[in-house]
Amino acid sequence: MADGEFPTWAIWALLSACFAALTAILAKVGVAGVNSDVATLIRTAVIFVLLIGIVLTSGETLSPSAIAPNTWLFLVLSGLATGASWLCYFRALKLGPASQVAPLDKLSVVLVAVFGVAFLGERLSATNWVGIALITGGVILVAFK
């Protein structure tokens, strides 16, 4: 990365954060009139249709046999974790204010750092750990009255 150049991954991550924020606000309004599990199903169906369109227009081939079994295992487990996360998130949005639910959900940032160190052998500097502690403190300050 050249000096002053913003990395491409960071642009995508910031876009993800913006869309995640919109997700919380739009979902909070949408879940008001329906069971949270039904809301999750509708959201998932929309995502499924959208991704089919993206994959088909990208020219990527859908060849399940070309995907390694280990890759299948971890992608399926990731999908199950995503589904569980969405179900819990929509239930929390149904029951609580978006301004408190979303920050608490972002403890996932802290957990990813801890799990990355514990299970993936990633290394964090002292400065990184201070950041993780600050995120944790920020979540507590924002999510709880």
C-alpha positions in Angstrom: 0.0 0.0 0.0 1.4 3.4 -1.0 1.6 6.2 1.5 -1.8 7.9 1.8 -3.6 5.2 -0.2 -6.7 3.8 1.4 -6.7 0.0 1.2 -9.5 -1.5 -0.9 -10.5 -3.9 1.8 -11.1 -1.0 4.2 -13.5 0.6 1.7 -15.5 -2.6 1.5 -15.4 -2.9 5.3 -16.7 0.7 5.7 -19.5 0.0 3.2 -20.3 -3.1 5.2 -20.6 -1.0 8.3 -22.9 1.4 6.6 -25.2 -1.3 5.3 -25.2 -3.0 8.7 -26.3 0.2 10.2 -29.1 0.5 7.7 -30.0 -3.1 8.3 -30.6 -2.4 12.0 -32.7 0.7 11.4 -34.8 -0.9 8.5 -35.2 -4.2 10.4 -36.3 -2.5 13.6 -39.1 -0.8 11.6 -39.9 -3.9 9.6 -40.0 -6.3 12.6 -42.6 -4.2 14.4 -45.4 -5.8 12.5 -44.3 -9.4 12.3 -42.8 -12.3 14.3 -39.0 -11.9 14.4 -38.5 -15.3 12.9 -40.7 -14.5 10.0 -38.8 -11.3 9.5 -35.6 -13.2 9.4 -37.0 -15.6 6.8 -38.1 -12.7 4.6 -34.7 -11.1 4.9 -32.9 -14.3 4.1 -35.1 -15.0 1.1 -34.3 -11.5 -0.3 -30.5 -12.1 0.3 -30.8 -15.6 -1.4 -32.5 -14.2 -4.5 -30.0 -11.3 -4.6 -27.0 -13.6 -4.4 -28.3 -15.9 -7.1 -28.5 -12.9 -9.4 -25.0 -11.7 -8.5 -23.5 -15.1 -9.0 -25.3 -15.7 -12.3 -24.3 -12.3 -13.7 -20.7 -12.6 -12.5 -20.0 -15.6 -14.8 -19.0 -17.8 -11.9 -19.8 -21.4 -12.4 -21.9 -23.2 -9.8 -20.0 -26.5 -9.5 -20.5 -27.9 -6.1 -18.2 -30.9 -6.8 -15.3 -28.5 -7.4 -15.5 -27.2 -3.8 -13.4 -29.2 -1.3 -15.2 -31.0 1.5 -13.4 -29.0 4.1 -14.5 -25.8 2.5 -18.1 -27.1 2.4 -17.9 -28.0 6.1 -16.7 -24.6 7.2 -19.1 -22.7 4.9 -22.1 -24.7 6.1 -21.0 -24.1 9.7 -20.6 -20.4 8.9 -24.1 -20.4 7.4 -25.5 -22.0 10.5 -23.7 -19.4 12.7 -25.1 -16.6 10.5 -28.6 -18.0 10.7 -28.4 -18.2 14.5 -27.0 -14.7 14.7 -29.7 -13.3 12.5 -32.5 -15.0 14.5 -31.0 -13.7 17.7 -30.5 -10.2 16.3 -34.1 -9.9 15.0 -35.5 -11.2 18.3 -33.4 -8.6 20.1 -34.6 -5.9 17.7 -38.2 -7.0 18.3 -37.7 -6.7 22.0 -35.3 -3.7 22.4 -34.3 -0.4 21.0 -32.1 -0.5 17.9 -29.8 2.1 19.5 -28.9 -0.4 22.2 -29.3 -3.7 20.3 -26.9 -2.8 17.5 -24.0 -1.7 19.7 -24.3 -4.9 21.8 -24.3 -6.9 18.6 -21.0 -5.3 17.8 -19.3 -7.1 20.6 -18.8 -9.5 17.7 -15.7 -7.3 16.9 -14.2 -8.1 20.3 -15.1 -11.8 20.0 -13.6 -12.0 16.5 -10.3 -10.6 17.8 -10.3 -13.1 20.7 -11.3 -16.1 18.6 -8.8 -15.1 15.9 -6.0 -15.2 18.5 -7.3 -18.4 20.2 -8.2 -20.4 17.1 -6.4 -18.9 14.1 -3.1 -18.1 15.8 -3.4 -14.4 14.9 -1.3 -12.0 16.9 -2.4 -8.7 18.3 -0.2 -5.9 19.6 -0.7 -4.2 22.9 -2.2 -1.3 21.0 -4.7 -3.7 19.4 -5.7 -5.0 22.8 -6.2 -1.5 24.0 -8.5 -0.9 21.1 -10.4 -4.1 21.9 -10.8 -3.0 25.5 -12.0 0.5 24.3 -14.6 -1.2 22.0 -15.8 -3.3 24.9 -16.1 -0.2 27.1 -17.9 1.7 24.3 -20.4 -1.1 23.8 -21.2 -1.1 27.5 -21.5 2.7 27.6 -23.8 2.8 24.6 -25.9 -0.4 25.1 -26.8 -0.1 28.7 -28.5 2.9 30.4 
